[in-house]
């Protein structure tokens, strides 16, 4: 089946909506059986990998909302830059600039690569003085020579 740009874009938007509903069984239907997910330098394969990823995600966030920034579709590849707005289990709100690359085959996700800064979440979950200080030092050092 020949995929169209609009068809891929529609499938990806349906996928985002399904993530916001946080229903793992519904989400599995979006993936090819031999898919792979790459997140935080981890590679998860197949439907078992999909379950592992979404169990991990939904354990760490209790509410998710996506705000698209840029979307590009090129052949079978969907690229999206977005802001993830999430609630953590303790009620803390997080906003994280992220990007995803989805490769589609017959309108099923063959590959998902997700990119984000872990420090967005570290800042939100750090509660004690020492943790906050360490994160602040890492952020400051990472920005050295970028700021005047």
C-alpha positions in Angstrom: 0.0 0.0 0.0 1.4 3.4 -1.0 1.4 5.8 1.9 0.6 9.5 1.4 1.9 12.5 3.3 -1.6 13.3 4.5 -2.2 9.7 5.6 1.1 9.6 7.5 0.3 12.9 9.2 -3.1 11.7 10.1 -1.8 8.4 11.5 0.8 10.3 13.6 -1.8 12.7 15.0 -4.0 9.7 15.9 -1.0 8.2 17.6 -0.4 11.4 19.7 -4.1 11.4 20.7 -3.8 7.7 21.7 -0.8 8.6 23.9 -2.7 11.3 25.6 -5.4 8.7 26.4 -2.7 6.5 28.0 -4.1 3.2 26.7 -1.2 0.8 26.1 -3.3 -1.8 24.2 -4.6 0.8 21.8 -1.1 2.1 21.3 0.3 -1.3 20.3 -2.0 -1.2 17.3 0.0 1.7 15.9 3.2 -0.3 15.6 4.5 -2.9 13.2 5.2 -6.2 15.0 9.0 -5.9 14.2 9.2 -2.2 15.2 11.9 -0.6 17.3 11.8 2.3 19.7 14.9 4.3 20.5 14.7 6.5 23.6 17.5 7.7 26.0 20.0 5.5 24.1 18.0 2.4 24.8 16.7 0.2 21.9 13.4 -1.6 22.5 12.2 -4.1 19.9 8.8 -5.4 18.9 5.5 -5.2 20.6 7.1 -6.3 23.9 9.4 -3.2 23.6 6.3 -1.0 22.9 4.8 -2.3 26.2 8.0 -1.7 28.1 8.3 1.9 26.7 4.7 2.9 27.5 4.7 1.2 30.9 7.8 3.2 31.7 6.3 6.4 30.4 3.0 6.0 32.1 4.7 5.1 35.4 6.5 8.4 35.3 3.8 10.7 34.0 0.1 10.7 34.9 -1.1 13.2 32.3 0.3 14.1 28.8 -0.5 16.8 26.4 1.3 17.5 23.1 1.7 21.0 21.5 3.1 20.6 18.0 5.7 23.2 16.9 6.9 21.9 13.5 5.9 18.9 11.5 7.6 17.6 8.4 6.7 14.5 6.3 9.2 13.2 3.8 8.4 10.0 2.0 7.7 7.5 4.9 9.2 9.6 7.6 7.3 11.8 10.0 9.3 14.4 12.0 7.7 16.4 14.8 9.1 19.0 17.1 6.7 19.5 20.0 6.3 20.7 23.6 5.3 17.9 25.9 3.3 19.1 28.9 3.0 16.5 31.6 2.0 15.9 35.2 4.2 13.7 37.3 2.9 11.3 39.9 3.5 13.9 42.7 1.4 16.5 40.8 4.4 18.5 39.5 4.0 20.0 36.1 6.7 19.7 33.4 7.1 21.2 30.0 9.7 19.6 27.8 10.8 20.5 24.3 11.1 17.3 22.3 11.4 15.8 18.9 10.3 12.5 17.4 11.1 10.7 14.2 8.5 8.1 13.1 9.2 5.8 10.1 6.0 4.3 8.7 5.4 1.1 6.8 1.8 0.5 5.7 0.7 3.2 8.1 2.3 1.3 11.0 5.2 2.7 13.0 8.4 0.7 12.1 10.7 3.0 14.0 10.2 5.6 16.7 13.2 7.7 17.8 12.4 10.2 20.7 14.8 13.0 21.7 14.5 15.1 24.8 16.6 16.7 27.6 16.5 14.6 30.7 17.2 17.7 32.7 13.7 19.0 32.0 12.5 16.1 34.3 15.4 16.2 36.7 14.6 19.9 37.5 11.0 18.9 38.2 11.7 15.9 40.5 14.6 17.4 42.4 13.2 18.2 45.9 16.2 18.5 48.2 18.9 21.2 48.3 21.7 18.9 47.2 19.9 17.5 44.2 18.7 21.0 43.1 22.3 22.3 43.5 23.8 19.5 41.4 21.3 20.0 38.6 21.8 23.8 38.7 25.6 23.2 38.4 25.2 20.8 35.5 22.9 23.2 33.6 25.3 26.1 34.3 28.3 24.2 33.1 26.6 23.0 30.0 25.8 26.6 29.1 29.3 27.8 29.7 30.5 30.0 26.8 27.1 30.1 25.3 26.0 33.0 27.4 27.8 36.3 27.6 
